[in-house]
Amino acid sequence: MDTQYTSLNLTTSAAVYVANKFTSEGWAVHWQAVDVTSGTATNGTVTLVPEFPDEPSNLVLPVSGMAWTQHEVRIPAFTVQLSSEPVEDERAGLGEEIFESRARILIDGYVVDQAQHLAFATLFRNWFRKDTYLPVFDFETNPTSPSLIDEFVQIEDRFLSRLEVVNVPRPVRYYLNVEVEISYFE
């Protein structure tokens, strides 16, 4: 496998893609791992986290003027991770050294209420349509100003699940899961 298509490059590129889509829809994006917010909040703020806390009480509803600790995650919040390591699927042509590779990106999240549950599900369906492209950047070589590796990483399919868990406290009641299959040539 080409060293440019690493887990870090694929995951971070997908997270940046999602963040850019959120900001284009009027959401500010708070990158909790580095405590940086980008975009203009006409709809509110979305939190991107590397992973969710083990304790559900650390998922908190956004309350105006309320301070929160570094362990708390304001919802709506999402994680973007690689759910499977990239694998070489098949050769691009007979006798060639170019392989088609596949990977799956997993986006998990919690939202405030049923209206956001439906709205975010619609956004993810639109952003990850089959035959659209995800640009991949080289964050490993230069994390602050990465160069473009490939602008034609194709979204092959996406699976979206929405779950409302009625027997749990409100901040963790509305859950979204999106699994996106991508393919690219190395």
ABEGO torsion letter per residue (X at the ends): XBAABBAAAAAAAAAAAAAAAAAAAGBBBBBAAAGBBBEBBAAEBBBBBABBBABAAABBBBBBGBBBBAABBBOBBBBBBBABBBBBABBABBGBABBBBBBBBBBBBBBABAAAAAAAAAAAAAAABBGBBBBBBBAAABAABBBBABAABBBABBBBBBBBBAABBAAAABBBBBBBBBBBBX
